């Protein structure tokens, strides 16, 4: 493969959904982060070959959000902008699509990333209410319409459908993503204490990373009222086991252990990386953060989608004759604490590795000191379309500051998929 270089990157702060829509539309977040990134480059936005943006839940007024943002970034009419969607890995898919185009010679310099403003996910009418409106529109006389109103049953028809809940429910197995994580907890015997301990550690690591200045990829964003947002606002300084214990299970209220606190947060955010061929690096005298060596997509049972990182990362390890310990650092997206713990348990299981990965036995374990060392989505947040790009970008910064060579960024994906990328620095 031709080397694919990551030249630079930037992301917005990840903003936790509060009550109602957040201060930024998805296109606003992507534009502000992209503008800050492009302003520090030696080339102009019009010199890009294309812009690829992953987004899992674009608003109706942001159709083909990739093109919309490319135009807002000043790329001009001639630079193609387009949108990809692979659920939680939409941002990683944007990077992989850019890699493919650079590999085949169609592009040399690409802006790729992901975005979502999940706080703005819509409330929907039920199908029954939509049919009521449709019938209303076909009626001619006032009498017909008045009679039609007598058939309106507010309690049954006007109860809103939460669009985000539908989006987070697998349409094939009929399970919420959190219910698939409960499946992993049951399968591997992961208890509530383990989940809560993982969640507390995620917040502690994110706080320590912030204090040490390890989130340099974040660029502040400004809303229409002049308010500045400079940090991920879901990270909690008061995260504790006692606090975690107060929350009740959300997805399986009777038997479950997964709560809002040991799950990733509903979040708004955007993340970008600039990808370049060797020719583009030389042409513009660029200084890359590192390079993407390999990528892999894998499928598995949708009811156990959280194990996607195991299925996607393992083939990369095999192709490059690597063990889990040979990887200097990992960024494994924290959709749920139970899901990350489930991935670790699957790699350590002789039975799982033999039956599901066609290996002779257990692959081993990932050292906790190498995994998500600056926290993850449980503390930072998970804007679905952006997370795949965030973990790639942050992992390169982790490798560089620790003078390490090799890392894997990997993510589970709703629908029973996993994605992974092998990264290297020049250290």
N, C-alpha and C positions, 0 to 999 in steps of 0.2 A: 504494500500500500504506500501511496505517496504520503508523506507526513502532513498532518493537518495541525496547524498551530493555533493556539488560543492566545491572541495578542493582548487582550484586555477585557474587562467586563465591569458591570455595575448593576446594582439593584436598588430598589427603593427600600425604605423601612417596611417591614411587614406589619400591617395594622389590623389588630383583632376586631372582628365584627362586634359592634356594641348593639344598641337598640336602633334598628332601622338602617337605611342605606348609609354607607361610609362617605367620607368627604370627596372621594375621587372615583370617577369612572375608570374602567380598565384602560381605556385608551389614554387617559390623562396620566396614569401611573407609568405606562410604557413609554409615553412621549417624554415625560420629565427625566426618567432614568436614561433613556436613549440619547436625549439631548446632552446631558452631562457627560456621557461617555464619548460621544462623537466630537464634542468641543475640544477634547484634549488629544485628538488624533492629528497626524500630519497631513491627512487627506480630507477632502470635503465629503459630506454625505452623498453627493452625486457620484462620487467615485466608487461607491459600493456596487457590487454586481447584483445583489438582491437582499431583501429583508424578509426573514421568515419568523413568524411569531406563533407560538403555541398558546391556545386558549381553550379551556374546557367549557366555559359558560359565558360566551359573549352576549352582550345585551342586544336586543333587536335592532337598535340604532347603531350598532357597531359591526355590521355585517362585513366579512373579510377584514377583520380588525388589523391584520398585518399590512394590508395595503393602505388602510386609513392612517395608521401610525407612520408608515414610511413617508407618506406625503406630509404629515405634520412635522416630521423630523427634517424636512427640507431636502429629501433625496431627489425630488423632481419627478416629472412624469415618466421618465424613461427607466427608472430603477423599479423592477418588479417587486411588489410586496404581496405576500400571501400567508395564509393561515393554516395551521395543522392542529389536529386534535387526537390525542391518545390518552384521554383522561388524565390521571395524575402525572403522566410522563410527557405531557404535551410540550413542555419546554425542552426536554431531552430529545424528543422527536424532531423539534425544530433544528437542534444542533446536528442530529443524525442526517436530516435531509440536506443540510448545508454541506456536511461531509461528503455525501454521495455526489452532489453537484460539483464540488471541488475535485473529487477523485476522477470524475469523468471529463473534467476540463471545461465544464460549462460556466463555472464561476471561479474566482480567485480570492475575492474579498467579500465576506458575508456577515451581516448582522443577524444573529439568531438568538431567540430567547423565548420567554413565556410570561403570561400575565393572567390574572383573574381578579375580579372584584366580587368576591362571594357574598359580601354583605348586600350586594345589589341583586342577588338572585330573586326572581319575581315571585309574587303570589299569584296563583292561577285560579281561574274558575273551574269547577268540575265539568265533566262532559255533559251532565244533565243540565247545568246552568247554561252552557253554550248552546245546547239544543233549544232551551227556552228562548234565548235571545234570537236564534235563527228563525224560530217560528214567529216571533214578534215582528221581525223585519219583513216577513212575507204577508203580513196582514194589512189590509187596505183601510177598513173603516175604523172609526173611533170606538164603535161598539164592540167589534171583534177584539180590539186591543184591551178594552176595559175587561171583557170577559176573560181574556188571557191572563190578566193580572190576578184574577181570583185563583188561578192555578199555581201561583208563586208560593212556595213553601220556604221561607227564609232560612229556617234551621237546617233544612236538608240541602238547599241549593246554593246558599250564599256562604257556606263555610269554605274558606279559602283552601286551596291545595298549595302546600309549601313546595315551591319548585326545587329548592336545594335538597329537600328530603327525597324527592323523586330522583334527582340526579345522583344521589349517593346510595341509591338502591339498585342492586344488580337486577336487570330485567329478566334474566334467564333463571336464576335460582331464587329470586324474590327476597334477597337478604340485604339489609343495610350493611355498609362496609364495616361498621362496628360489630355486627353480628358475625361476619366472617372472621374478625379478630377473636371473638369469643370462641369460635371453633378451634382456633389455634391454641388458645389458652387451655381448653379442655383436652385437646390432642396431646399436648406436651406437659400437662400438669403445672401450668404457670399460675401462681396464686396472686391474690390481690396485693399482698405485701411486695412481691417482686415487681409488679407493675408500678406501684406507687413509688417504690425506691428508685426505679428507673426514671420516672417522671421528675422527681425531686432533683435527681442528678442532672437531668437535662437543663432545668432552670439554673442550677448552680454553675454548670459549665458555661451556659450562655452569659450569665452575669460576670463570671471571671474573664471570659473572652472580651466582653464589652469593656471592662475595666482596663484590660491590657491593650486595648486598641486593635483587636484582631478582626473587627468587622469593617475594615477599610474600604470594602467594596460598596458599602451603603452610601448613597447620595441623598441628601435631604430633599423633601418635596414640600411644595407650598400650595395651600388650598386657595380658593377664590376670596377668602377673607384675610389673606396674608399670614395665616397660621403656619408655622414651620413644623414639620414632622421629621425628626432626625434619627429616631431609634425604633427598633422593634418594640411595640408597646404591650405585647402579651407576656413578656418575660417577667416573672414574679420574684421579687426579693424575699417575699415571705413564704415561699414554697416550703412546706414541711410535711412530714409524715402525719402529724396530727391534723393538719389542714386537709390533706388528701383523704384521710379516713372519714371526714364529715360528709363527703359526697356519696350519693347513692348510685348504684349501677344505672346506666342510661339505656343500653340496648337490650339487655335481658334483665328486667327488673327483679325477677324472682331468683334466678340462679347465677346471674352474671357477676362479673367483677370489673368490667370496663366502665369507667366514668368519664365525664367531660374533662377531668383534670389529668387523667393518664392517657388521653387521646390528643391528637393534633388539633389545633385551633382553627376555627373558621376565620379566614384571613383574606385581606386584600394585599396585593403586591405584584411587582414585576421584576424580572431579572434578564439581563442581556449578556452575551459574550460576542466578541469579534473573532471570527475565524478567518484564517488566511493560508494560502498555499505558500510553499517555499519561495516561489517567484514573487508573490506579493510582499512577503517579508523583506526580500532583498530590494524590491522596487521602492518601497516606502521607508526603508531603513528602520524596521520595526523591531521591538525587543519583546518577544513573546513570554508569556507566563509559563507556558509549557505546551505540550502537544497531546492530542488524542490518538492513542495507539490502536484501539480496538473498541468495538461496540457489539452488543448482543441483545436481541429481543427473544423472549421465551413465553410459552403459554403453560397454564396449569388449571386445575379445577377452580372455577370462579368462587366456589364456597370457601376456598383457602387461598384467596388471592394474595394475602399478606406474605406468602412465601415466595413471591415473584423474584425478589433479589437473589434467593438461593438458586433458582432455576436459570437466571440470566447471568449471574457472576460465575457459576461453576464452569460453563463452557469456555469462558475467557481464560480462567485459570488453567484449564486443560490445554488450550491451544498454545499457551505461552509457558507451559511446564512450570507452573507456579503452585505453591501451597498457599493456604490462607495466611500463614505467617510470613510469606514472602512479600506480602502487600504492606507497605509502610503505614498507610493510613486509609481509612474507609469513611465514606459518607453514605450511610444507609438511611434513607428518608424515614422519619419517625411518624408514620401514619398513626400508629398506636404503640404504646409501650409493649403490649402483648405481642404485637406483630414483629417488632425487632427482636424481642426475646425468643419468639418462635423461630425466626430465621437462625439464630444462634443454636437453638436446640436441634433444628433439622440438620445442620451441618455436623453436629456432634452425635447424631443418631446413626448407628450401623443400619438399622432397619430402614430408615427413610432414605439414606444415601443409596442403599442397594435397590430398593423397590422403585424409587422415584427418579433417581439420577443415574442409574445403571453403573454405580461405582462398586468396587469390591467391599467397601466399608465406610465408616465415618470419615469425613474430610478433616475434621478437627474443630477448632474454635477460633473466633476472632478475639484477640486481646482487647479488653475493654479500654485500655489506655491508648488504643489506636482507632477506636470507633467513635465517631461523632464527638470529637474532643472539645468542640465549642458549642455543644448542645445541638438540638435539632428541632423538628417540627412540633414536638410536644411543647416546647417553650417558645420557639421563634414563630411558629405558625406555618400553615400549609395552604397558600393560595394555589389551588390545584394545578393550574396551567403553568405556574412559575417555578415550582419546587424542583423539577428536573434540571432546569438551568441553574438554579441557585446552588445545588449541591456540587455540580461540576465546577462552577466558578470558585466556590469556597474551598473545595478540596485542593485546587491548585495553589491557593494562598496558604493553606495548611502545609502543603509539601514544601513550598519555597521557604517559609519562615523556619521550618524545622530541618532545612537542608536535606530533605528526603527526596527519593527519586520517583517512587511508584505509588499510585493510589487507585482505588476503584470507587466510583460513584454509582449507586444502585438504588432502585426504587420499585415499590410494588404498585400495581396498576389495577384499578377496578375493571372487572370483566375477566379476571384470571390471567394477568400478564405480568411480566417483569422486564425491566430494562437495566442495562449496566454499561458503563464505559470505563476503559482502562486508560489512565492518564499518566504522563511522565513529565518531569521537569528536566532541565539541562544540568541540574546539580550533580 
